[in-house]
Amino acid sequence: MSDYRYPLNDITFSLQQVAGFSRVNALRSDEVSEDLVDAILNEAGKLCEQVIAPINHSGDQEGSRIVNGSVHEAKGFKKAFKSYVEGGWGSLSGAEEYGGQGLPFALSAAVSEGVQAANLAFSLCPLLNQGAIEAIETHASNELKETYLPKMISGEWVGSMNLTEPAAGSDLAAIQTKAIPEDKHYRLFGQKIFITWGDHQMTDNIIHLVLARLPDAPEGVKGISLFIVPKFLLDEAGNPTTCNDVVPVSVEKKLGIHASPTCVMSFGDNEGAIGYLVGEENRGLMAMFTMMNNARQGVGLQGLAISERAYQQALEYAQERKQGVAKDRSKKASIIEHPDVLRMLMTMKSQIDAMRSLVYSAAVEIDLANLTEGKEQANHNERNGILTPIVKGWITEQAQEITSLAIQVHGGVGFIEETGVAQHARDARILPIYEGTNGIQALDLIGRKLHADQGKGMSRLLADIESELTSIETETTLPDVMNNISLVRKSLNELDNAQKECLKYMNEDPVNATGSAYSLMMLMGYTIGGWLQIKAQSKVSSSSVMSDIQKSSWNQSVNFYCKHILPRTNSYYQAIMFSSTTISDLSLSSFSR
């Protein structure tokens, strides 16, 4: 079982050179210098490596449990969370008016990568808190903001998301939890399932954000409202006092993320759980999407993080494990000397490099949207809207392959739990499922992001990619870069044809057309990954902070990606071009025996 090492050099390169973090500084009144970024990330690395990572395996083995009606987390988690809070890590990008540090979201994401890679189960608690903060900050009244945001931003309290119900999985229109108006608050009655970190002992209060229906609410998603339901009600001074009528019924036994308590939560078993309306009545869906979009990018970041953790362990094992003989047959060889193992390791690394650049490029778009107004802001929001389902969907699909390859590199011992590498694959398996399955991400991409504006935003993205490829092409004389540009351009042309075909399908038959949605998402992911790898390669040769070994590693990563990974785009392109004569013909009778 290997130790986790925060990949500072790769993170700062992707953030600064590929994602263009300087664009954020250009719009801020106070610059976040490279020295400050390095200092923050160095300290974050120490926290992740020394405090959070060491309890990853033990937490997986112990899990969480209910004792006397309350959830108790794994040993060491409360102490680690205290260190996280005292270091101010959860408040990095929080609004200054509520006690946050007001730093860019992209910088906070770079810290979060380390936390998530160190301990995925632990990281879910601050991740969901961030989503709850954003929903309250965007939609709640000033009174609710002033009451809850300072404590949530500091990390003294944390938020949870309560959406799913036993009879309403991804179908939010079927939600049955009721909210009954009473004076200045509401009383909620209902049950929620799959609530991540729904209860624990790590903070003084838990602020549940709960979707529910008012008595006279319209049917479907138009009748959903969002409520703050604190675990402990507050006294006049704003301090937690008596327990609200909300309790954890049970903790799910899961395939992975064992140390993250996934709770069944019951609201209103007695007199009703007291809650406070966030935003307008029957407009909870809008607030929910604010919360969900934040979480979806966070889950994509988790896919990157767990892939990095699995890759590090596979690389270390491949360097140490002796099997077979060296090429000159003079001695036993480390398995990393065998070509097939090299292939697996570079399949992992090259995709991780592309995934990381995508994560930070999307994070920078969030910062740019927050710092601009009018048409410019709309452009950044549009770009981020397109990237979000790809960050969540494509990256978490890659995490399945990468964590599986890490087991494969280990051979038989990878299948043994004591090795620790199997945990990464088990933990990663939830990522394509929660915060909207990857099928839902694909539907969002083909529906809200392609069909809704008839492909205008998508076409602008592809035009910007082509423009940047042309710019790099005119500025470089490096044969590798030139060759890789031609490979990416081929995939880009296929993507352009595919998105036009998908749009035509959607206009003709929007139900059957969604059969192409997943292929479009994956085609976009691999193509955008290739574009960002080209951006990386164009910056590597001029880097003044990279060693020759690091430059060689990046160049080999880009070359491998473009020649071995990027060709996957053609299979998704062909699937889209033939989908009107295959997927649309499928029916229940297709599966009879």
VMD Tcl script that draws the C-alpha trace (Angstrom):
set ca {
  {0.00 0.00 0.00}
  {1.65 3.22 -1.14}
  {1.56 6.68 0.38}
  {-0.20 9.48 -1.48}
  {1.96 12.27 -2.92}
  {0.28 15.54 -3.89}
  {1.27 16.09 -7.58}
  {2.16 19.76 -7.15}
  {4.10 20.19 -10.40}
  {1.39 18.67 -12.58}
  {-1.37 20.61 -10.85}
  {0.35 23.99 -11.12}
  {1.28 23.37 -14.77}
  {-2.29 22.46 -15.72}
  {-3.73 25.34 -13.72}
  {-1.30 28.04 -14.82}
  {-0.20 27.02 -18.30}
  {-3.11 25.06 -19.76}
  {-6.18 26.47 -18.00}
  {-4.81 30.02 -18.13}
  {-5.18 31.04 -14.48}
  {-3.63 34.42 -15.37}
  {-6.94 35.34 -17.04}
  {-8.53 35.29 -13.59}
  {-5.85 37.53 -12.14}
  {-6.39 40.02 -14.95}
  {-9.94 40.61 -13.70}
  {-9.25 40.70 -9.95}
  {-8.41 43.81 -7.96}
  {-5.86 41.84 -5.95}
  {-3.58 39.48 -7.85}
  {-3.12 35.91 -6.68}
  {0.59 35.58 -7.46}
  {2.31 32.37 -8.50}
  {4.25 32.50 -5.22}
  {0.99 32.63 -3.25}
  {-0.47 29.77 -5.31}
  {2.64 27.69 -4.68}
  {2.58 28.45 -0.96}
  {-1.09 27.51 -0.60}
  {-0.75 24.32 -2.62}
  {2.43 23.27 -0.80}
  {0.62 23.54 2.54}
  {-2.43 21.78 1.13}
  {-0.19 18.96 -0.01}
  {1.14 18.51 3.52}
  {-2.38 18.33 4.96}
  {-3.46 15.77 2.37}
  {-0.36 13.60 2.64}
  {0.15 13.71 6.42}
  {-3.33 14.07 7.91}
  {-6.06 12.94 5.51}
  {-4.44 10.15 3.47}
  {-3.31 8.02 6.45}
  {-6.93 7.37 7.53}
  {-8.15 6.37 4.07}
  {-7.63 2.61 4.35}
  {-8.57 2.38 8.03}
  {-11.75 4.33 7.33}
  {-12.61 1.95 4.51}
  {-12.18 -1.01 6.84}
  {-14.13 0.49 9.75}
  {-16.90 2.39 7.98}
  {-19.54 4.31 9.91}
  {-22.31 3.14 12.24}
  {-25.42 4.33 14.05}
  {-25.17 4.52 17.85}
  {-28.22 5.62 19.85}
  {-29.85 7.27 16.87}
  {-26.77 9.16 15.64}
  {-24.14 8.33 13.03}
  {-20.57 7.94 14.25}
  {-17.87 8.29 11.62}
  {-14.66 6.26 11.38}
  {-11.83 6.89 13.84}
  {-9.59 9.83 13.02}
  {-12.06 11.56 10.73}
  {-13.24 14.13 13.27}
  {-9.67 15.06 14.17}
  {-8.71 15.32 10.48}
  {-11.75 17.49 9.75}
  {-10.79 19.77 12.63}
  {-7.35 20.23 11.06}
  {-9.02 20.95 7.72}
  {-11.26 23.60 9.29}
  {-8.59 25.20 11.45}
  {-6.36 25.56 8.40}
  {-9.08 27.55 6.66}
  {-9.15 25.15 3.72}
  {-12.92 25.09 3.33}
  {-13.15 28.89 3.26}
  {-10.65 29.53 0.45}
  {-13.17 30.62 -2.18}
  {-15.90 31.67 0.27}
  {-17.38 35.17 0.05}
  {-15.40 37.62 2.17}
  {-18.57 39.25 3.53}
  {-19.37 35.96 5.26}
  {-15.86 35.23 6.50}
  {-14.41 33.54 3.43}
  {-11.03 34.31 1.91}
  {-12.41 35.33 -1.49}
  {-9.78 33.40 -3.47}
  {-10.51 31.98 -6.94}
  {-12.60 28.84 -7.23}
  {-9.92 27.26 -9.43}
  {-7.41 27.52 -6.60}
  {-9.88 25.89 -4.24}
  {-10.34 23.10 -6.80}
  {-6.58 22.50 -6.84}
  {-6.68 22.04 -3.07}
  {-9.72 19.78 -3.36}
  {-7.92 17.48 -5.79}
  {-5.48 16.60 -3.03}
  {-8.19 16.12 -0.40}
  {-10.19 13.87 -2.71}
  {-7.22 11.80 -3.81}
  {-6.04 11.41 -0.23}
  {-9.41 10.18 1.02}
  {-12.43 10.15 -1.26}
  {-14.90 9.27 1.51}
  {-13.66 12.13 3.70}
  {-13.74 14.64 0.84}
  {-17.47 14.21 0.21}
  {-18.32 16.12 3.38}
  {-16.62 19.42 2.37}
  {-17.69 18.90 -1.26}
  {-21.39 18.83 -0.42}
  {-20.94 21.71 1.98}
  {-19.61 23.81 -0.90}
  {-22.64 23.00 -3.02}
  {-24.99 23.93 -0.17}
  {-23.12 27.20 0.39}
  {-23.48 28.13 -3.26}
  {-27.22 27.40 -3.28}
  {-27.82 29.49 -0.15}
  {-25.59 32.33 -1.35}
  {-27.34 32.46 -4.74}
  {-30.97 31.96 -3.75}
  {-31.61 32.48 -0.03}
  {-32.78 35.62 1.77}
  {-30.24 37.92 3.41}
  {-31.44 36.75 6.81}
  {-30.75 33.10 5.99}
  {-27.39 33.98 4.46}
  {-26.29 35.90 7.54}
  {-27.52 33.12 9.83}
  {-25.94 30.14 8.09}
  {-23.18 31.12 5.66}
  {-20.49 32.31 8.12}
  {-20.53 29.02 10.04}
  {-20.75 26.90 6.86}
  {-17.93 28.75 5.12}
  {-15.72 28.41 8.17}
  {-16.53 24.69 8.33}
  {-17.94 24.85 11.87}
  {-21.21 23.65 10.30}
  {-21.58 21.68 7.08}
  {-24.39 21.26 4.59}
  {-25.95 18.16 3.08}
  {-28.12 17.61 -0.01}
  {-31.43 15.79 0.47}
  {-32.99 15.14 -2.93}
  {-33.58 11.42 -3.54}
  {-36.56 9.50 -2.17}
  {-37.43 5.76 -2.19}
  {-39.99 6.23 -5.00}
  {-38.15 9.08 -6.71}
  {-34.57 8.34 -7.74}
  {-33.41 10.63 -10.53}
  {-37.04 11.54 -11.23}
  {-37.40 14.62 -9.05}
  {-40.93 15.17 -10.34}
  {-42.01 12.23 -8.15}
  {-40.86 13.77 -4.85}
  {-43.43 13.33 -2.07}
  {-41.86 15.03 0.97}
  {-44.31 17.65 2.25}
  {-43.69 21.13 3.68}
  {-46.54 22.65 5.71}
  {-46.42 26.46 6.24}
  {-46.45 27.61 9.88}
  {-45.75 31.24 10.89}
  {-42.27 32.16 9.60}
  {-41.17 28.59 8.95}
  {-42.40 25.27 7.58}
  {-42.75 21.77 8.98}
  {-41.41 18.99 6.76}
  {-42.58 15.37 6.64}
  {-40.96 12.69 4.50}
  {-38.02 10.38 3.94}
  {-34.86 10.83 1.87}
  {-32.38 8.13 0.82}
  {-28.74 8.00 -0.32}
  {-27.90 11.13 1.70}
  {-24.14 11.46 1.76}
  {-22.81 12.54 5.17}
  {-26.43 12.93 6.26}
  {-25.38 12.62 9.88}
  {-22.07 12.58 11.79}
  {-20.27 14.01 14.82}
  {-17.62 16.11 13.04}
  {-19.37 19.49 13.34}
  {-21.64 21.32 15.75}
  {-24.52 21.39 13.28}
  {-25.58 19.95 9.92}
  {-27.55 22.15 7.57}
  {-29.76 19.95 5.43}
  {-30.99 21.37 2.13}
  {-34.21 19.50 1.41}
  {-36.50 19.37 -1.62}
  {-40.19 19.20 -0.69}
  {-43.70 20.13 -1.89}
  {-46.10 22.68 -0.46}
  {-49.72 21.53 0.01}
  {-50.99 23.43 -3.05}
  {-47.91 22.91 -5.21}
  {-48.31 22.12 -8.93}
  {-47.57 18.59 -10.07}
  {-44.12 17.69 -11.39}
  {-40.85 19.61 -11.10}
  {-42.69 22.96 -11.17}
  {-44.03 22.24 -7.70}
  {-40.72 21.66 -5.90}
  {-39.40 24.03 -3.21}
  {-36.07 24.04 -1.38}
  {-35.71 24.33 2.40}
  {-32.97 24.71 4.98}
  {-33.57 22.15 7.74}
  {-30.88 22.34 10.46}
  {-30.07 19.28 12.55}
  {-30.13 21.52 15.62}
  {-32.44 24.52 15.90}
  {-30.80 27.83 16.79}
  {-31.41 30.07 19.79}
  {-31.71 33.85 19.52}
  {-27.93 34.18 19.54}
  {-27.62 31.79 16.59}
  {-26.22 28.86 18.57}
  {-27.38 25.25 18.11}
  {-29.73 24.12 20.89}
  {-32.54 21.57 20.64}
  {-32.64 18.73 18.11}
  {-34.87 19.25 15.09}
  {-37.27 16.48 14.10}
  {-34.82 14.88 11.68}
  {-33.02 11.59 12.31}
  {-30.86 9.08 10.43}
  {-32.79 5.82 10.10}
  {-29.92 3.72 8.80}
  {-26.52 3.77 7.08}
  {-26.28 1.93 3.77}
  {-23.83 -0.95 3.29}
  {-22.04 -0.05 0.07}
  {-19.54 -1.34 -2.48}
  {-17.16 1.53 -1.79}
  {-16.65 4.85 0.05}
  {-17.34 2.89 3.23}
  {-16.23 5.71 5.53}
  {-18.74 8.13 4.01}
  {-22.06 7.60 5.81}
  {-24.81 7.26 3.19}
  {-27.96 7.72 5.23}
  {-31.66 7.16 5.06}
  {-32.98 10.37 6.64}
  {-36.43 10.78 8.17}
  {-38.00 14.23 8.49}
  {-41.00 14.80 10.74}
  {-41.52 11.51 12.54}
  {-43.09 13.52 15.37}
  {-44.21 17.13 15.15}
  {-42.46 17.90 11.86}
  {-38.94 19.06 11.01}
  {-38.72 22.86 11.06}
  {-37.40 24.29 7.82}
  {-36.90 27.64 6.13}
  {-37.70 28.38 2.50}
  {-34.74 29.06 0.20}
  {-35.79 31.39 -2.61}
  {-39.35 31.43 -3.89}
  {-42.05 28.82 -3.39}
  {-42.14 26.20 -6.17}
  {-38.80 27.44 -7.53}
  {-36.62 24.92 -5.76}
  {-35.49 23.27 -8.99}
  {-33.45 26.34 -9.93}
  {-31.74 26.39 -6.53}
  {-31.23 22.64 -6.72}
  {-29.40 22.96 -10.04}
  {-27.06 25.54 -8.52}
  {-26.22 22.97 -5.89}
  {-26.05 20.09 -8.36}
  {-23.85 21.85 -10.93}
  {-21.31 22.65 -8.24}
  {-21.40 19.03 -7.07}
  {-21.17 17.67 -10.63}
  {-17.91 19.47 -11.26}
  {-16.76 18.28 -7.85}
  {-17.52 14.67 -8.77}
  {-15.56 15.07 -12.01}
  {-12.67 16.28 -9.87}
  {-13.11 13.18 -7.73}
  {-12.74 11.06 -10.87}
  {-9.43 12.76 -11.59}
  {-8.30 12.49 -7.97}
  {-9.02 8.78 -7.48}
  {-7.39 8.07 -10.84}
  {-4.25 9.90 -9.73}
  {-4.19 7.96 -6.46}
  {-4.57 4.62 -8.28}
  {-1.91 5.57 -10.85}
  {0.60 6.48 -8.15}
  {0.13 3.12 -6.46}
  {0.37 1.21 -9.74}
  {3.53 3.09 -10.78}
  {5.23 2.44 -7.46}
  {4.37 -1.25 -7.58}
  {5.55 -1.58 -11.18}
  {8.89 -0.06 -10.25}
  {9.39 -2.38 -7.27}
  {7.94 -5.69 -8.45}
  {10.50 -8.03 -10.06}
  {9.24 -10.57 -12.57}
  {10.78 -11.94 -15.76}
  {14.17 -10.89 -17.08}
  {15.55 -7.66 -18.46}
  {15.81 -7.08 -22.20}
  {19.49 -8.10 -22.25}
  {18.59 -11.14 -20.07}
  {21.29 -10.19 -17.57}
  {19.07 -9.79 -14.51}
  {15.51 -9.94 -13.23}
  {13.40 -7.05 -14.46}
  {11.00 -4.73 -12.73}
  {7.65 -5.19 -14.40}
  {7.72 -1.57 -15.54}
  {10.31 -2.69 -18.09}
  {7.74 -4.85 -19.87}
  {6.04 -3.09 -22.81}
  {2.51 -4.11 -21.85}
  {2.93 -2.65 -18.37}
  {4.34 0.53 -19.91}
  {1.25 0.65 -22.11}
  {-1.08 0.37 -19.13}
  {0.76 2.99 -17.10}
  {0.83 5.51 -19.94}
  {-2.83 4.82 -20.72}
  {-3.46 5.92 -17.14}
  {-1.09 8.89 -17.08}
  {-1.97 10.40 -20.45}
  {-5.67 10.40 -19.64}
  {-5.06 11.82 -16.17}
  {-3.10 14.69 -17.70}
  {-5.97 15.47 -20.09}
  {-8.56 15.09 -17.32}
  {-6.67 17.47 -15.03}
  {-6.41 20.14 -17.71}
  {-10.15 19.86 -18.35}
  {-11.03 20.14 -14.65}
  {-9.00 23.32 -14.19}
  {-10.11 24.83 -17.50}
  {-13.73 24.44 -16.37}
  {-12.89 25.83 -12.91}
  {-11.29 28.91 -14.50}
  {-14.47 29.41 -16.56}
  {-16.44 29.55 -13.28}
  {-14.09 32.25 -11.96}
  {-14.30 34.23 -15.19}
  {-18.10 34.10 -15.08}
  {-18.05 35.36 -11.50}
  {-15.74 38.26 -12.42}
  {-17.46 39.50 -15.58}
  {-20.83 40.91 -16.55}
  {-23.21 41.07 -19.49}
  {-22.37 39.26 -22.70}
  {-18.92 38.25 -21.51}
  {-20.37 36.62 -18.42}
  {-23.00 34.88 -20.53}
  {-20.25 33.48 -22.78}
  {-18.35 32.04 -19.81}
  {-21.53 30.59 -18.31}
  {-22.35 29.02 -21.67}
  {-18.89 27.47 -21.94}
  {-18.99 26.19 -18.39}
  {-22.47 24.78 -18.99}
  {-21.18 22.73 -21.90}
  {-18.09 21.57 -20.03}
  {-19.88 20.54 -16.81}
  {-21.53 17.30 -18.07}
  {-18.24 16.36 -19.76}
  {-16.25 17.02 -16.59}
  {-18.67 14.86 -14.61}
  {-19.48 12.23 -17.23}
  {-16.37 11.66 -19.33}
  {-13.90 11.96 -16.46}
  {-15.73 9.56 -14.17}
  {-15.99 7.04 -17.00}
  {-12.22 7.28 -17.40}
  {-11.83 6.71 -13.68}
  {-13.41 3.26 -14.10}
  {-10.78 2.28 -16.66}
  {-7.87 3.79 -14.78}
  {-8.65 2.28 -11.37}
  {-9.24 -1.08 -13.07}
  {-5.86 -0.83 -14.82}
  {-4.22 -0.14 -11.47}
  {-5.49 -3.51 -10.25}
  {-4.30 -5.13 -13.48}
  {-0.79 -3.75 -13.04}
  {-0.68 -5.35 -9.60}
  {-1.79 -8.70 -10.99}
  {-3.25 -11.13 -8.48}
  {-2.28 -9.11 -5.42}
  {-4.35 -6.24 -6.77}
  {-7.42 -8.36 -6.17}
  {-6.46 -8.73 -2.50}
  {-7.91 -6.05 -0.22}
  {-4.75 -5.72 1.88}
  {-2.96 -4.22 -1.10}
  {-5.30 -1.22 -0.96}
  {-5.56 -0.74 -4.71}
  {-8.94 -2.50 -4.92}
  {-10.41 0.19 -2.68}
  {-9.78 2.80 -5.37}
  {-11.79 0.82 -7.91}
  {-14.60 0.23 -5.42}
  {-14.67 3.89 -4.42}
  {-14.57 5.08 -8.04}
  {-17.58 3.00 -9.04}
  {-20.06 5.39 -7.44}
  {-18.81 8.38 -9.45}
  {-20.78 7.71 -12.67}
  {-23.91 7.21 -10.55}
  {-24.36 9.97 -7.99}
  {-25.10 13.67 -8.57}
  {-26.94 12.64 -11.74}
  {-25.94 9.44 -13.52}
  {-23.71 9.78 -16.55}
  {-26.71 8.99 -18.70}
  {-28.34 12.10 -17.23}
  {-25.16 14.10 -17.92}
  {-25.33 12.98 -21.54}
  {-29.01 13.95 -21.74}
  {-28.14 17.37 -20.33}
  {-25.45 17.79 -22.97}
  {-27.57 16.79 -25.97}
  {-30.73 18.47 -24.67}
  {-30.00 21.62 -22.69}
  {-26.58 22.34 -24.17}
  {-27.00 21.33 -27.85}
  {-30.69 21.25 -28.74}
  {-31.84 24.20 -26.62}
  {-29.85 26.79 -28.58}
  {-29.69 24.76 -31.81}
  {-25.98 24.10 -31.46}
  {-24.80 27.72 -31.27}
  {-22.82 27.33 -28.05}
  {-21.32 24.03 -29.17}
  {-20.28 25.54 -32.50}
  {-18.60 28.44 -30.69}
  {-16.61 25.99 -28.58}
  {-15.46 24.01 -31.63}
  {-14.55 27.22 -33.47}
  {-12.46 28.37 -30.49}
  {-10.66 25.02 -30.39}
  {-9.89 25.22 -34.11}
  {-8.68 28.81 -33.73}
  {-6.34 27.81 -30.92}
  {-5.00 24.83 -32.86}
  {-4.29 27.14 -35.81}
  {-2.54 29.62 -33.53}
  {-0.32 26.93 -32.03}
  {0.37 25.57 -35.51}
  {1.70 28.92 -36.72}
  {3.95 29.35 -33.69}
  {5.62 25.94 -33.50}
  {8.18 24.08 -35.55}
  {8.14 20.95 -33.39}
  {7.25 17.87 -35.49}
  {5.45 16.13 -32.62}
  {3.18 19.10 -32.02}
  {2.41 19.48 -35.72}
  {1.59 15.79 -36.10}
  {-0.59 15.76 -33.00}
  {-2.50 18.83 -34.19}
  {-3.46 16.98 -37.35}
  {-4.74 14.04 -35.27}
  {-6.79 16.28 -32.98}
  {-8.15 18.21 -35.95}
  {-9.40 14.94 -37.47}
  {-11.34 14.19 -34.28}
  {-12.56 17.78 -34.13}
  {-13.98 17.51 -37.65}
  {-15.73 14.28 -36.71}
  {-17.13 15.97 -33.62}
  {-18.44 18.84 -35.71}
  {-20.23 16.43 -38.05}
  {-21.52 14.38 -35.12}
  {-22.98 17.33 -33.23}
  {-24.78 18.47 -36.38}
  {-26.15 14.95 -36.85}
  {-27.26 14.83 -33.20}
  {-29.00 18.16 -33.59}
  {-30.81 16.89 -36.66}
  {-31.90 13.79 -34.72}
  {-33.11 15.93 -31.82}
  {-35.16 18.17 -34.09}
  {-36.78 15.15 -35.77}
  {-37.34 12.83 -32.79}
  {-35.98 14.10 -29.45}
  {-36.81 10.86 -27.62}
  {-35.01 8.41 -29.87}
  {-32.23 10.95 -30.49}
  {-31.13 10.70 -26.89}
  {-29.79 7.24 -27.74}
  {-26.81 9.13 -29.20}
  {-26.28 11.27 -26.11}
  {-23.68 9.08 -24.38}
  {-21.62 8.73 -27.55}
  {-21.66 12.51 -28.01}
  {-20.48 13.07 -24.44}
  {-17.60 10.61 -24.81}
  {-16.64 11.91 -28.26}
  {-16.50 15.44 -26.87}
  {-14.50 14.34 -23.84}
  {-11.77 12.60 -25.80}
  {-11.58 15.41 -28.38}
  {-11.42 18.20 -25.80}
  {-8.83 16.15 -23.94}
  {-6.74 16.03 -27.12}
  {-7.03 19.80 -27.61}
  {-5.89 20.44 -24.02}
  {-3.00 18.01 -24.41}
  {-1.87 20.02 -27.46}
  {-2.07 23.20 -25.38}
  {0.09 21.50 -22.75}
  {2.65 20.31 -25.28}
  {2.93 23.78 -26.80}
  {3.84 25.18 -23.35}
  {6.23 22.46 -22.24}
  {9.27 23.39 -24.33}
  {9.27 26.99 -23.08}
  {8.73 26.13 -19.43}
  {11.38 27.59 -17.16}
  {10.35 25.60 -14.10}
  {10.23 22.09 -15.60}
  {13.21 19.78 -15.57}
  {14.20 17.95 -18.73}
  {12.75 14.75 -17.25}
  {9.42 16.46 -16.58}
  {9.34 17.90 -20.10}
  {10.02 14.50 -21.59}
  {7.29 12.95 -19.45}
  {4.71 15.49 -20.63}
  {5.71 15.14 -24.27}
  {5.42 11.38 -24.12}
  {2.05 11.71 -22.40}
  {0.69 13.95 -25.18}
  {2.13 11.80 -27.97}
  {0.67 8.64 -26.45}
  {-2.73 10.28 -25.91}
  {-2.99 11.51 -29.48}
  {-1.90 8.19 -31.01}
  {-3.41 5.63 -28.63}
  {-6.32 7.30 -26.81}
  {-7.65 9.85 -29.28}
  {-8.50 7.21 -31.95}
  {-11.33 6.10 -29.64}
  {-13.26 9.12 -30.91}
  {-13.92 7.37 -34.21}
  {-15.90 4.58 -32.56}
  {-18.21 7.11 -30.91}
  {-18.44 9.08 -34.15}
  {-19.50 5.96 -36.04}
  {-22.00 5.07 -33.31}
  {-23.64 8.49 -33.71}
  {-23.70 8.35 -37.50}
  {-25.38 4.93 -37.45}
  {-27.63 5.46 -34.43}
  {-30.68 6.44 -36.47}
  {-30.72 2.95 -37.99}
  {-29.75 0.98 -34.89}
  {-30.68 2.50 -31.53}
  {-33.96 3.91 -32.82}
  {-34.96 0.40 -33.93}
  {-34.51 -1.10 -30.47}
  {-37.55 -2.03 -28.42}
  {-38.48 -4.40 -25.60}
  {-38.74 -7.23 -28.12}
  {-35.04 -6.74 -28.95}
  {-34.16 -8.53 -25.72}
  {-36.51 -11.51 -25.87}
  {-35.07 -15.01 -25.54}
}
mol new
graphics top color blue
foreach p $ca { graphics top sphere $p radius 0.5 }
foreach p [lrange $ca 0 end-1] q [lrange $ca 1 end] { graphics top cylinder $p $q radius 0.2 }
display resetview
